[in-house]
Amino acid sequence: MTAVEFRNVDIVFGDRQKRALAMIDEGRTRDEILAETDSVLGAAGVNLTVEPGEICVLMGLSGSGKSTIMRAVNRLNEVARGEVLVQHKGKPVDVASCDDGTLRDLRTHTVSMVFQQFGLLPWRTVRENVGFGLELQGMKKEERRRIVDEKLAMVGLSKWADKYAHELSGGMQQRVGLARAFATDADILLMDEPFSALDPLIRSKLQDELLDLQKSIQKTILFVSHDLDEAMKLGNKIAIMQDGRIVQEGTGEDIVLNPATPYVAEFVKHMNPLNVLRGSSVMRPVAALRRDQGAVLLDQAGQIRLDLDKAGCPVGVRINGGGGKLGVCDEEEGTVDGDCDVIVAPVDLKLRTAIALKRQTNHPILLVDGLGRLAGLCDDEEIYRGLLQRRDH
């Protein structure tokens, strides 16, 4: 069940929409449409799906259309043509054409928004700002206070509940905005460059906090950013926009490894691959590993031999004919439990973590799939070769 789906969405700002739409169909550029119709192309032919619990980052240069299409989800921007389907109370609703009552209900209960400039009401306290959406829902004061206090605790602002916005730092004000969005318990959060007005350290901290919160709240988040590092850090899916059109979508790893256009390639060429790539990108797949008498050879000399069970899962390791030990990687901590000779890690292990493990232990790293079956080897040779290929690419 898709949370948000854009179907052939066109957005045009101006009076001559009919002619502008015809020019879109002709494949004309934004500049050509502006010159002939005096209308601004906001979005053209946008198709995109966002799954429940996914963070989808819309990114591009200023004016690329990322905020324009995000604001179509709650119809702050009107769609000239196409559908914007939002899952509302168990069924898809076309926000572009629904009646005012349905739109109001959707804005109140299903979709919430976090603004770049915080959007706090200066005459209200922190608690009153966070509870504003609940007031609009008509919730009783006692229940409202319980929920507000819960959300303030979630973002670490319980002690600031009775303060006013001007008494808070920028980062704290943005936390108030997050708490207000969470308080309505909306399934879908729209976040329009929410951290861009903050200094880099606070921005990075709030990104980390958002990811930590997402583990528990599992909201569907449409996040607008012009910062590639931020997009790669936050997004399960990234859609890169240029002149109102999506030119590439996929995971951060997909986009860095296989940029679809010169525009995308320019975006990613200075990206540090360690922040994006995972072990699966550089590993030597299991089918390419040498074998001898049923054992998988993990080193060139054949002295480190891995035994697999019938399902293909690692069950033991032998070093120079003697016994060895497999150790399991804790990816969150980037550590391995106790003494071992070979590390077992998930196939989506971050490359940065793999390098840190190699530096700490110098042990071979086995990558396994979700069923524990050997997927490949990520050792020094694989890491170096993978990094060099990315640079050559």
N, C-alpha and C positions, 0 to 999 in steps of 0.2 A: 504494500500500500504506500504509494508515493506521498510525501508530505506537501511538496510544492512542485508544480510542473508548468513550465512556459511552453506554449505551443505556437510557433510561428508569430511571435509577438513583434509588432511594429509600434513605435511611439514617435509621434511627430508633434512638435510645438509650433503652432502657427495656424493661420486661417485657411491656407490652401492645402489641406490635408489630402484631398482626393488626388490632386496632381502630384503631390509628394509621394504618395503611395504608388502611383503609377511609375514614377521614376525609380522607386525602390525595386519594383518588379523588372525594370529595365537594367538593373545593376548599376545605376548611377551612384556617384560618390556623394558624401555628405556636403562637400563644397559645391558640387554641381546643383544639388537640391536647394541649398541655401541661395545660390546665385539666381536661380530661376523662380523660386517660389517664395523667397524670404522666410522660409520655414526651416526650423532646426530639426535635423534627424536625431532623435534621442536613442532609438533602438531599431534594428532592422533584422527580421528573420530569426529572432532569438528562440532557440529550442534548448531547454535545460531541465533536468529533473534533479530534485533534492530529496534524498531518502530520509525517513525518520531517524533522528539521532545523529545526523550527519552535520559536520561543519563545512559548508560550501563557501569558499572565498571567491568573490568577484574582484578581479584586479585589472589594472590598466592605468595608463597615463590619465591626467586630469582631462575631463571631457570625453572619455572613452565610452561612457554610458553605463558604468557599473552602478552608480547610485540611482540612475534613472530606472533601470529595470528592477532594482531591489524595492523601490518605492511603488512599483506596480503591484506588489504583493498585498499591500493594504490600501491600494488605489489612491495613494497620495499623488500618483501620476496616472492619468487616464491612458488606456490602451486604445490606439487608433484601429488596430486590427489584430486578431489572434485571441488566445485564451490564456488566462493565468489561473490554474486550478490549485486550490488550497484545500487540504483535508480539514474539514470543519464538522465537528460533532459526528464523526463516523462516515462522512460522505464528501466527495469532491464538490467544491463550489467554485464556479467561475467568477472570480472577483471582478473581472472586466465588465461583466454584464448583470451581476446580481442586483436585487432591489436594495433600497436604502436600509431597510430593517435588517436584512441579512448582513449587509456590510457593517452596520453598527455593532451587531452581535459578534461578528468575526473580529472586529477591532478590539472589542471589550474582553473577549474570552480566549481567542485562538492565537492572535498575532500581537506581539509586543515589540516596542522599538527602543533602542538605545542610541542616543544622539551623540554626535561628535562634540558638541559644545555643552554636553551634560543636560541641558534643558530643565534645570531645577527651578522651582518657584521660590524666589528670594524671601518672600514673606512667610514661608512655611518652614517648620523645623525639618530636620532630617527624617524623623518618624512620619511626619505629615506628608512629606514628599513621597516617601516610599509607599504610603498607604493611599495615595491619590487615586490610582486605578481601582482599588477596592471600594473606595467611596463611590466612584462612578457606577460600580456594579451594584451598589445598594447594600453592601455588607454591613452587618451590625458592628458597633464600635468595639465590643469585647473580642469578637472573632477577628476583626481587622487588626487589633493591637497584637493578638497572639501571632498572627501570620507575619506582621511587620517585624516584630521582635525576632522571630525565627530567621527571617531573611537578613536582618542586620547582623545577627550572629554569624550567619553564613559568610558574609563579606567582611567580618571583623570590625564592625562599627557600632557595637552595642553601647559603648561608652559615649558615643557621640549623638545619640538619638535625639537629644533635646537642643542640639546646636543648630545654627543656621548655615546656609551654604557658604557665606562669606567667611565663616570661621574655619572652614575646611581647606586643605590643600587641594590641588587639582586632581591628584590621584584618588583622594578620599571622595571628592565630588563625583568622580566617575564610578566609584564603588556604590554610591547612593543610586546613581542611574541604573547600575546593574541590579541592585536589590529591588528597585521599583519594577523593573522588567520581570524579575523572578517572582515577585509577590503576586502577580495576577495569575500565576501558574499557566501562562500561555504556552502552548506546545511549540510555537514557532517564534524565534527571536530574530529581529532585523537589527543589525549592528552596522551603522554607517560611520566607518573610520573612527570608532569610539576611543581609540588610544592615541590618535595622531597628534593631539594637542598637548601631550604629556612629554616630559623629558625621557630620554632613552632608558634610564634605569627603572623608572616607575613604569614605563610602557612594557618593558620586558617582564617585570614582576606581575603586572596585571594579566599579561598573556599567559604566564604560568598559572596564575590563580584561576583564570577562565578554563584552562585545560583541566585543572584539578576539579573544579566544580562540575564540568561537563561529565566527568566520570560518574558522578552521582545523580545529576539532574537529567542527563541524556535528552537535552532539547535539540530541536532542529534549528540550526543557526545559519542564517545567510549573512555573511560578513563581508563588508566592503573595505578594500585596502588598496593603496598604491605601492605598498612596500613588499617586495618579493620575499624578504626574510620572514616577515610576519605571516605572509600567505603560506609559505612552506612550513612554518612552525605550527600553524593552527589548522590548516585545511585538510580534511579527508579528501576533498575534491576542490580543484581550482579551475576557474573559468577565466581565461584572459580575453579582455575586450579591446577592440580597436575601432574607433569611429562608429560606435553603436552596434557592432557585430561581435559575436563570440568567435574568435579565431582559433582557439584550442581549449579543450577541457580535459581533465584527467587528474591523476595524482601528481604531487610535486615531482616524484621520481620520473613518471612518464614524461612530464614536460621538460625537465632538465636533460633527460637522455635523448629525447626525440622531439625537439622543437619543430612545430609544423610550418612556421613561416619565418622569414628574416626578422620580422618584428618581435616574435617570441624569442628567437635566438639571441637577439640583442638584449632582451630582458634578462636571460639566464646566463649569459656568457661570463659574468663576474660572480656568479653564485658559487659559494664554497660547497663542493660536492659532499663534504663530510656532514653538512647539515641536512642533506636530503637523501643520499643514497643508502640503501640497505644491503645486507649481505647477499640477498637474492640477485642483486645486480652484478656482483663481482665473483660470486662463488663458482667453483668448478662443479658442475652438476654430477650427481651420483653416477649417471651412465658413463661419464668420462673418466671416472676414477679407476685406477689399475686394481686388479684383483689377482689373488694367488691362493689356490686351494680353498676357495670360498670366502677368504678374508679380504677386506678392503685395505689397500696399502695407502697410508697417510703421508709417507715421506718418500723422497726419491730413492733412498737406499733400501726401502722395504723393511725397515726395522720396527716401524710402528704399524701394527696390524689390528684392524677393527673387525670384530665379529658382530654379525647381524642375526636377528631371529628370522623366522619364516616370513614375517610381515615386513621385514626391512628395517626394523628398529635396532639401534645400537644396544648391545647387551654386554659387551666386554672389550677390553683392549689389552694387547700384549706388546711389551717393549723388549726388544732383543731376546725374544723367546720367553721372557718372564712375565709376571703379572703386572698389570697397570690399572689405573683407576680413571673412570669417567667422572667429571664434575659438571654440575648443572649451573648455568649462568643465571643470575638474577639481573634481568635487563634493567629494572628500575634503578638498581644500585650500581650496575655495571661491575658486579663482582661475581666470584665463583665460590661455591661452598667448599671450604676446606682444601686440603691438598689433593691434587689430581694430576693426571698426565695428559688428558685430552678434555676439552671443554665442549659441552653440548648446549646449543643455544637455538632459539626459534629462528626460522628462515627469514623473518623480517627484522632481524637484529640490525640496529642502526650501525652504519659503517664506523662512525665515530666511536661507538662503544666497542666494536670489534678491535679497532686499533688500540684502544686503551687496555683491553684484555690481553692483547698480544704483548704490549709493552710491560704489563705487570707480570705475566707468566711465561710468555714465549711458547705457549702450548698451541697445538693445532685446534681449530674451532670447527666442530661439526654443526651443520645447520639442519634442523629437523622440521617437518611440517606439523600441522595441527594434530595429527595422529601419532606423532613421535617417530615417523619413518625418516630415514636419512634422505635429505634433499641434496646436499652437496658439502663441499669443503671450502672453508674460508681461512686460508693460511697466508703467510707473507707473500708468496708468489701471486696468489689470486688478488690480494689487496693491491699490490703494486701495479699489476697488469690492468686491473679495473680502473684505478686512478689515472694511469697514463692514457688509457683509451678514452676516458671522459675528456681529458685535456686535449687530445688529438681531435676529438669530435668537435 
